[in-house]
């Protein structure tokens, strides 16, 4: 039995969200489940001071093209007031299946990357150090 009273800590303890089970990669999910994994992200490298965002759709690390909205579009520039409305519209369109072709293409890229064999590591040559023998000892005869 412990001599410490952990009752106060027990109430504030948080379980780690990591489970030992492996997570199914997004490329292996059916399209219906992959839709739920699509997120709207700010495509700006640094947050803009005025709150504007360049909204992008992402499935894991892959950005989905927004050809459904406008051919060739990859992001939507939204002011701070428009961000919430545009985000809801994009997620509703994803849920309705409007971006299924883009999701399938991203899943294919993910599967290709996962199945690509790893590049072999380059071997670095190991130089042998020259050994000096004391006077009168022939190292080759040892």
C-alpha positions as CSV (number, residue, x, y, z in Angstrom):
1,X,0.0,0.0,0.0
2,X,1.2,3.4,-0.9
3,X,1.9,6.0,1.8
4,X,0.7,8.8,-0.6
5,X,-2.8,10.0,-1.0
6,X,-3.6,10.3,-4.7
7,X,-7.3,11.0,-4.4
8,X,-6.8,14.7,-5.4
9,X,-4.7,13.7,-8.4
10,X,-7.1,11.0,-9.5
11,X,-9.9,13.5,-10.2
12,X,-7.5,15.5,-12.5
13,X,-5.9,12.5,-14.2
14,X,-6.3,12.2,-17.9
15,X,-5.9,9.0,-19.9
16,X,-3.7,9.1,-22.9
17,X,-5.7,9.1,-26.2
18,X,-3.2,6.7,-27.8
19,X,-4.4,3.1,-27.9
20,X,-2.2,0.2,-28.6
21,X,-4.3,-0.9,-31.5
22,X,-3.2,0.2,-35.0
23,X,-5.2,2.8,-36.7
24,X,-6.7,2.2,-40.1
25,X,-5.0,4.4,-42.7
26,X,-7.3,6.8,-44.6
27,X,-6.5,5.1,-47.9
28,X,-8.0,1.8,-46.6
29,X,-11.3,3.4,-45.5
30,X,-14.5,3.2,-47.6
31,X,-15.4,6.5,-49.1
32,X,-18.2,7.0,-46.7
33,X,-15.9,6.8,-43.7
34,X,-13.1,8.8,-45.4
35,X,-15.6,11.7,-45.8
36,X,-15.7,12.0,-42.0
37,X,-11.8,12.3,-42.0
38,X,-11.8,15.3,-44.4
39,X,-10.9,18.5,-42.5
40,X,-11.1,22.2,-43.5
41,X,-7.8,23.8,-42.8
42,X,-6.2,27.2,-43.1
43,X,-3.8,27.0,-46.0
44,X,-1.8,30.0,-44.9
45,X,1.6,29.3,-43.5
46,X,1.2,32.0,-40.9
47,X,-2.1,33.2,-39.6
48,X,-3.2,36.5,-41.1
49,X,-3.5,39.4,-38.7
50,X,-6.9,40.4,-40.0
51,X,-8.3,36.9,-39.6
52,X,-8.6,36.0,-43.2
53,X,-7.9,32.3,-44.1
54,X,-7.1,30.4,-47.2
55,X,-9.5,27.4,-46.7
56,X,-8.4,24.0,-48.0
57,X,-9.9,20.6,-47.7
58,X,-7.4,18.0,-46.5
59,X,-7.6,14.2,-46.1
60,X,-4.7,13.4,-43.9
61,X,-1.6,15.1,-45.4
62,X,-3.2,15.4,-48.8
63,X,-4.9,18.6,-50.0
64,X,-8.0,17.9,-52.0
65,X,-8.5,20.0,-55.2
66,X,-11.6,22.2,-55.2
67,X,-12.6,21.6,-58.8
68,X,-16.2,21.1,-57.8
69,X,-16.2,24.8,-56.7
70,X,-14.1,26.2,-59.5
71,X,-11.9,24.4,-62.0
72,X,-8.3,24.5,-60.9
73,X,-9.0,25.9,-57.4
74,X,-7.0,24.6,-54.4
75,X,-8.1,27.1,-51.7
76,X,-10.8,29.6,-50.9
77,X,-9.9,33.0,-49.6
78,X,-12.3,33.8,-46.8
79,X,-12.6,36.9,-44.6
80,X,-12.9,36.4,-40.9
81,X,-16.7,36.8,-41.1
82,X,-16.9,34.2,-44.0
83,X,-14.8,31.5,-42.5
84,X,-17.5,29.7,-40.5
85,X,-20.1,29.8,-43.2
86,X,-17.7,28.6,-45.9
87,X,-16.4,25.9,-43.7
88,X,-19.9,24.6,-43.0
89,X,-20.7,24.7,-46.8
90,X,-17.5,22.8,-47.7
91,X,-18.1,20.1,-45.1
92,X,-21.8,19.7,-46.1
93,X,-20.6,19.3,-49.7
94,X,-18.1,16.6,-48.6
95,X,-20.8,14.8,-46.6
96,X,-23.1,14.9,-49.6
97,X,-20.5,13.2,-51.8
98,X,-19.6,16.2,-54.0
99,X,-15.9,15.5,-53.4
100,X,-15.9,11.7,-53.6
101,X,-13.7,11.7,-56.8
102,X,-11.1,13.9,-55.0
103,X,-11.2,11.7,-51.9
104,X,-10.6,8.6,-54.0
105,X,-7.7,10.3,-55.8
106,X,-6.1,11.3,-52.4
107,X,-6.6,7.7,-51.1
108,X,-4.9,6.3,-54.2
109,X,-1.9,8.7,-53.6
110,X,-1.7,7.6,-50.0
111,X,-1.8,4.0,-50.9
112,X,0.9,4.4,-53.5
113,X,3.1,6.2,-51.0
114,X,2.5,3.6,-48.3
115,X,3.4,0.7,-50.7
116,X,6.4,2.4,-52.2
117,X,9.5,0.5,-51.2
118,X,11.9,2.5,-48.9
119,X,15.0,3.7,-50.6
120,X,18.0,1.8,-49.4
121,X,20.4,3.6,-47.1
122,X,23.7,4.4,-48.6
123,X,26.5,2.6,-47.0
124,X,29.4,4.7,-45.7
125,X,32.7,3.2,-46.3
126,X,34.6,2.4,-43.2
127,X,38.3,3.2,-43.3
128,X,40.6,0.9,-41.5
129,X,43.0,2.6,-39.2
130,X,46.6,2.0,-39.9
131,X,48.1,0.1,-37.0
132,X,51.7,0.7,-36.0
133,X,53.7,-2.2,-34.5
134,X,56.3,-1.8,-31.9
135,X,59.8,-2.4,-33.1
136,X,60.5,-6.0,-34.2
137,X,56.8,-7.2,-34.2
138,X,55.3,-8.3,-37.6
139,X,51.5,-7.8,-37.4
140,X,50.8,-9.7,-40.5
141,X,52.2,-12.9,-38.9
142,X,49.8,-12.7,-36.0
